[in-house]
Amino acid sequence: MTEVLVVIGVGGMGEAIARRLGTGRQVVLADFDEKALRRVAEMLTEEGYQVRSQSVDVSRRDSVAALAEQAAALGPVTAVAHTAGLSPAQASTAAILAVDLAGVAFFLDEFEKVIAPGGAGVVIASMAGSLTAGYLPDEAEAALASTPSDDLLELPLLTASDLAQPGAAYAVAKRANQIRVQVASMAWGARGARVNSISPGVISTAMGRQELANESGAGMRAMVAASGTKRLGTAADIAAAAAFLLGPDATFVTGTDLLVDGGAVAAARRGGL
Ligand SMILES: NC(=O)c1ccc[n+]([C@@H]2O[C@H](COP(=O)([O-])OP(=O)(O)OC[C@H]3O[C@@H](n4cnc5c(N)ncnc54)[C@H](O)[C@@H]3O)[C@@H](O)[C@H]2O)c1
C-alpha cells in the first residue's frame, strides 16, 4: 500500500515540504484556507504528485481527529508535518494560543493514534520558542508539559496580562510546542514512531514577509544581519530539515528541536544584540 505523507498547513513551508517529500507517496494536504488548499493541490497534482486535500481547523480537536482518521484510511501514515500557524502580525493573542499552542497539542494527541510504526512527525515551532527557553519559570514549563490538551487554554499563565501582546503569546506557544514534542516522543515511541520539532528563523514565506513588514521587522532584520549566514531562510531550507527528521538518517532522533535559523539565535544570545 502506498505510504501516506500528511502536510498540515499549505503555506510556504507546507508546500515546500510536500514537494520535497511527496514523490511516490499519497500526499494529504490540509488547511483551513480552502482557496490556498485548492491552489496548492492543483499545482502539485499538475506536477505529478498524488494529492488529496482535506479541510482542517487545527484549533478544533474533532477536526484534527477527522483528518488523522481520513489519512490513515488511505494507507500507512509514515510521515506527517504540522506547519499550520498564525503569527503576531496576523492574529490576536486568543487566536494565536488556539492555533499555535492548542492546535499543536491536538495534533500530537491525534496523530499519535494513527502514525505507522517506523513513521515520524515534525512540528514547526519557531526560534521565538528557542529564545524563550530559559526565561519561563520552571512551574510554567511543567504546566505546559503536563496539562491535558483540552485544558491548556485555561492555564492561568496563558491568561496573564503580559501575554496581551500577540508577540508574547506567540513566543510562549512556540516554546510550548518544543516542550509538548519532548513529552509526546514517549507515546509516539511506544508505537515505534518518532516526533521532533523544527524551529525556523526568519523564513521568506508569506508569513515571514508580513512579519518583516510589521513593527517587529526591524528587530528581525537586525538578528539576520548579525547572524552567521546574514540571510533570510527559504522554505526549502526548512523542507531539507524536515526531510532529515522524517527520513532514515534520523532514526535515533526523537523528542528534540532542530533550530534552523541561519545563526540568528546564536547572534542574539552571544553576539551582544
Ligand atoms: N515564516 C517564518 O519566518 C516563520 C518563522 C518561524 C516559525 N514559523 C512557523 O512556521 C509555520 C509555517 O509558517 P509559514 O511561514 O509556512 O506560514 P504561512 O502563513 O505561509 O502558512 C501557514 C498556513 O497555516 C494555515 N493555517 C493557519 N491557521 C490554521 C488553522 N486553524 N487550521 C489549519 N490551517 C491553518 C494558513 O492558512 C497557512 O496556509 C508556522 O507555524 C509559523 O508560525 C514561521
The ligand as an SDF file (V2000), in Angstrom:
LIG
                    3D

 44 48  0  0  0  0  0  0  0  0999 V2000
    7.9150   32.3120    8.1110 N   0  0  0  0  0  0  0  0  0  0  0  0
    8.6650   32.4950    9.1790 C   0  0  0  0  0  0  0  0  0  0  0  0
    9.5330   33.3700    9.2180 O   0  0  0  0  0  0  0  0  0  0  0  0
    8.4990   31.5850   10.3780 C   0  0  0  0  0  0  0  0  0  0  0  0
    9.4900   31.6270   11.3650 C   0  0  0  0  0  0  0  0  0  0  0  0
    9.3720   30.7910   12.4450 C   0  0  0  0  0  0  0  0  0  0  0  0
    8.2960   29.9280   12.5470 C   0  0  0  0  0  0  0  0  0  0  0  0
    7.3350   29.9140   11.5830 N   0  0  0  0  0  0  0  0  0  0  0  0
    6.2460   28.9590   11.7300 C   0  0  0  0  0  0  0  0  0  0  0  0
    6.2640   28.0840   10.6280 O   0  0  0  0  0  0  0  0  0  0  0  0
    4.9540   27.5630   10.3730 C   0  0  0  0  0  0  0  0  0  0  0  0
    4.6590   27.6980    8.8870 C   0  0  0  0  0  0  0  0  0  0  0  0
    4.7060   29.0450    8.5440 O   0  0  0  0  0  0  0  0  0  0  0  0
    4.7800   29.5820    7.0440 P   0  0  0  0  0  0  0  0  0  0  0  0
    5.8830   30.5640    7.0230 O   0  0  0  0  0  0  0  0  0  0  0  0
    4.7260   28.4640    6.0850 O   0  0  0  0  0  0  0  0  0  0  0  0
    3.4210   30.4080    7.0710 O   0  0  0  0  0  0  0  0  0  0  0  0
    2.2480   30.5850    6.0150 P   0  0  0  0  0  0  0  0  0  0  0  0
    1.4210   31.7160    6.5110 O   0  0  0  0  0  0  0  0  0  0  0  0
    2.8090   30.6420    4.6340 O   0  0  0  0  0  0  0  0  0  0  0  0
    1.4400   29.2130    6.1990 O   0  0  0  0  0  0  0  0  0  0  0  0
    0.7000   28.9020    7.3390 C   0  0  0  0  0  0  0  0  0  0  0  0
   -0.5210   28.1230    6.9150 C   0  0  0  0  0  0  0  0  0  0  0  0
   -1.2480   27.7260    8.0790 O   0  0  0  0  0  0  0  0  0  0  0  0
   -2.6300   27.8020    7.7760 C   0  0  0  0  0  0  0  0  0  0  0  0
   -3.4330   27.9030    8.9890 N   0  0  0  0  0  0  0  0  0  0  0  0
   -3.4910   28.9280    9.8630 C   0  0  0  0  0  0  0  0  0  0  0  0
   -4.3790   28.6610   10.8460 N   0  0  0  0  0  0  0  0  0  0  0  0
   -4.8930   27.4220   10.5800 C   0  0  0  0  0  0  0  0  0  0  0  0
   -5.8600   26.5970   11.2270 C   0  0  0  0  0  0  0  0  0  0  0  0
   -6.5040   26.9880   12.3350 N   0  0  0  0  0  0  0  0  0  0  0  0
   -6.1110   25.3810   10.6940 N   0  0  0  0  0  0  0  0  0  0  0  0
   -5.4890   24.9760    9.5640 C   0  0  0  0  0  0  0  0  0  0  0  0
   -4.5800   25.7290    8.8920 N   0  0  0  0  0  0  0  0  0  0  0  0
   -4.2860   26.9370    9.4030 C   0  0  0  0  0  0  0  0  0  0  0  0
   -2.7550   29.0460    6.8970 C   0  0  0  0  0  0  0  0  0  0  0  0
   -3.9510   29.0390    6.1540 O   0  0  0  0  0  0  0  0  0  0  0  0
   -1.4930   28.9340    6.0490 C   0  0  0  0  0  0  0  0  0  0  0  0
   -1.7610   28.2550    4.8280 O   0  0  0  0  0  0  0  0  0  0  0  0
    4.0280   28.3400   11.3070 C   0  0  0  0  0  0  0  0  0  0  0  0
    3.7470   27.5650   12.4410 O   0  0  0  0  0  0  0  0  0  0  0  0
    4.8670   29.5320   11.7180 C   0  0  0  0  0  0  0  0  0  0  0  0
    4.4920   30.0330   12.9800 O   0  0  0  0  0  0  0  0  0  0  0  0
    7.4130   30.7210   10.5070 C   0  0  0  0  0  0  0  0  0  0  0  0
  1  2  1  0
  2  3  2  0
  2  4  1  0
  4  5  1  0
  4 44  2  0
  5  6  2  0
  6  7  1  0
  7  8  2  0
  8  9  1  0
  8 44  1  0
  9 10  1  0
  9 42  1  0
 10 11  1  0
 11 12  1  0
 11 40  1  0
 12 13  1  0
 13 14  1  0
 14 15  2  0
 14 16  1  0
 14 17  1  0
 17 18  1  0
 18 19  2  0
 18 20  1  0
 18 21  1  0
 21 22  1  0
 22 23  1  0
 23 24  1  0
 23 38  1  0
 24 25  1  0
 25 26  1  0
 25 36  1  0
 26 27  1  0
 26 35  1  0
 27 28  2  0
 28 29  1  0
 29 30  1  0
 29 35  2  0
 30 31  1  0
 30 32  2  0
 32 33  1  0
 33 34  2  0
 34 35  1  0
 36 37  1  0
 36 38  1  0
 38 39  1  0
 40 41  1  0
 40 42  1  0
 42 43  1  0
M  CHG  2   8   1  16  -1
M  END
$$$$
